[in-house]
């Protein structure tokens, strides 16, 4: 539930915006990855990119930090590997459950043998 009172709006410095735009323009880097690493919404970063293109945000773009770009790419690769491992884990759990159920269904204890007994 929202708190009563004036709404807080986060303000970012021009240097931060320009650095974010510079990072997002590096080859092989997705806007979503840069936005997630900077804890901002991708739409905001896209808007800043448009403002730089239109000349609204003017300033000297900082030199690209190649370690940040490599780190973003490594993070994206790690996240994709993690998603794949989660999917494999779920499949293995289902396979184990299936095998267990098959074993229970086929075990001699679960079958009725002989004549049925009467309950007294």
PyMOL commands that set and color helices and strands:
alter all, ss='L'
color gray80, all
select helices_A, chain A and resi 14-24+31-38+42-54+66-106
alter helices_A, ss='H'
color red, helices_A
deselect
rebuild
show_as cartoon
